[in-house]
């Protein structure tokens, strides 16, 4: 039994997308983005009180990078991973975990624009710095994709899923039009059925209610 504990439009979307790409049977338990993630029930699955948590073979696994490695090792025939000894193994690991580098900046922007509900709580300096740091991450991805269809020469993999999901979140705060290689790659991977299946359904509680949050206080945070 494989069961994913998921909040729409969060890092757990990365695992949900990967599960669809692996074409395996799994269940999804959807949680709201609120204090219920601090409940004893959820903390028994992920002591950090964050998603994702993945139940697999009677135990819970947390941290998206770890989950990605475990799933790709468990289901190697899909080609989503790169096994030890594979010439692309190091690059695969770099990009799978680079997704978190970008995600940490998006998490800070999400906090500033969405989680902090009063203007006096927000910091224009933090917003500006984190947006610039996210742009630098996008520039690194764009440079890697120059002349490539995917992050690895061997083809689409969980590295594209991991970074692609982080870019999906980043697009709520940073424009990607200035990164042509990244833009073409993102259009390619976001057309995949697995990506589409990982998007929030119409009746889901969405973390992001806008497609784009302009730099505050130019337009306002909400």
Secondary structure as GFF3:
##gff-version 3
##sequence-region A 1 222
A	DSSP	beta_strand	2	6	.	.	.	ID=ss1
A	DSSP	alpha_helix	12	22	.	.	.	ID=ss2
A	DSSP	beta_strand	27	30	.	.	.	ID=ss3
A	DSSP	three_ten_helix	35	38	.	.	.	ID=ss4
A	DSSP	alpha_helix	40	43	.	.	.	ID=ss5
A	DSSP	beta_strand	53	56	.	.	.	ID=ss6
A	DSSP	beta_strand	59	62	.	.	.	ID=ss7
A	DSSP	alpha_helix	64	74	.	.	.	ID=ss8
A	DSSP	three_ten_helix	76	78	.	.	.	ID=ss9
A	DSSP	alpha_helix	89	110	.	.	.	ID=ss10
A	DSSP	pi_helix	111	115	.	.	.	ID=ss11
A	DSSP	three_ten_helix	119	121	.	.	.	ID=ss12
A	DSSP	alpha_helix	124	145	.	.	.	ID=ss13
A	DSSP	alpha_helix	158	170	.	.	.	ID=ss14
A	DSSP	alpha_helix	180	189	.	.	.	ID=ss15
A	DSSP	alpha_helix	193	198	.	.	.	ID=ss16
###
